Amino acid sequence: MDLAGHPLDVVLSDDAIARITRGRHFVEDVLGGDGRPVYGATTGFGPLVIFEGRDSATEQCDNVLQHLTVGQGADLPVPIARASVLVRALSLAQGLSGASVSTVDALCRMLSTGFAPAIPTWGSVGASGDLVPLAHAVQSLRGVGHAFVDGERMPAADALAAVGLTPLELDGRDALALVNGTSVTTAAAGLAALSAQRSVKVAIALTAALADLLGAVPAFLAPSLLKAFGHPEVATTGEDLAWWLNETTPSQDRPLQEPYSIRCAPQLLGAARSAIGWSTQTVSQDLRGVSDNPLFFPDEDLVAHGGNFFGQPSAFASDLLSSAVTQIGNLAERQIDMLVDPGRNGGRPPMLAAEPGRHHAIQGLQVLSTSLVVAMRRACTPAAMQSVPTNLHNQDVVPFGTQAALTAYEQAQKLRLLHGALGVAVRQAAHLDDRASTASRCTGLVAALSEEIDPITRDRPLDEDIRVAADVLDRHTQEVSP
């Protein structure tokens, strides 16, 4: 899903075309044959299912889309908007939604361009799918509302023309199939999980670099000690930290036991890795499933009406992601605090300033870090059980998975900035003391940061340095981590 933020070639296989075609033919046979009621095709929507829908398939398309185009707030980030389209295409390509080949192919063709629908943040409760945000996405593809082309916002009709796409034409079944799934939730949760996985690697590398610069004794990584804790991910994290700290030379001036922000890092990051792993597995199951209602099973002659658009799994997964990512953020903020304190930073000056008072080095950076971690803590209120009945009590229990997933995505972005700030601090600590890194892999990490970030010899703006450091850390740890 990381690749969906930019033009991406997505091609329907022959098997997928066959599945979609067979499902579509079954829907057409049902609607033209025995008079079985089919939700959204012969009926109204939601609690108005007890009433008949409009007369034609085209009017039924408007029936579902127009009343759902009510979203508010800032547009979702382009990577989430485009990933949502990809996730919807994956679900429809399984052939159980009765969508047409032309509709699924249109989603694939959109993904090959720089087009992205403009999707407002607010509107979904994550039940009956992401109805409101997906309605805005479909409207963009129809030339209604707004869209982005290569990041530039413009009227949707102009955006379609700019990339050589024609407005999407739909009937009622296609329209309902496009909006009646949790694709925005799954896309945001998936991108958050991928970012969180990268951040675990970054947190391990930064913790090792900090321990090496301080001369910490690595006894807290003893394999037998961590194995005795009983959690495999903790032992694995200890092995990764030991890999980074290979060849480290401890200082004689360090205490017998380091503060928890070093000594307990394997336990904290191992637990976070386990939680993120479960969340990632849950989102992966969502990606392999079909999120829609109703579903059509030609082999059983079955039109199944149910709740496969209920985003509870990703809601739980996203709330857990937010908690795990925030605790990793707590660790990073405490490690920055250690580096600014001359009583704990290995004898370096306060705020890592070469001339304290005349210059302030990372003083403002620490204030930023405090702000970020508190924002993350405040956002950790679980969304997955904030159920409020709506829709004439048709949706009488809802999971709010979309809000949970978008929060997890934002938390992951804040963690990247915290790690960027810690990266700048580690780079400055390495610059200020005669004791350089002694572990070769930690030395390589500091060198990668130093290539793009100058030492702070005089106070200067650090906002761009923090973002650059976040990118360097992501790139370097992906290339060299065990």
Secondary structure, DSSP 8 states (H G I E B T S, - for coil): -GGGGS-------HHHHHHHHHHHHHHHHHHHTT----TTTTB-SGGGGGSB--SSHHHHHHHHHGGG---EEEE--HHHHHHHHHHHHHHHTTS-S---HHHHHHHHHHHTTTEEE--EEE---SSSSSHHHHHHHHHHHTT-SEEEETTEEEEHHHHHHHHT-------HHHHHHHHSS-HHHHHHHHHHHHHHHHHHHHHHHHHHHHHHHHT--GGGG-HHHHHHT--HHHHHHHHHHHHHTTT----TTS-SS--HHHHTHHHHHHHHHHHHHHHHHHHHHHHHS---SSEEEGGGTEEE-S-TT--HHHHHHHHHHHHHHHHHHHHHHHHHHHHH-TTTTTS--GGG-SSBTTB-TTHHHHHHHHHHHHHHHHTTS--TT----BTTTTB-S---HHHHHHHHHHHHHHHHHHHHHHHHHHHHHHHHSS----SHHHHHHHHHHHHHS---SS----HHHHHHHHHHHHHHHHHH--
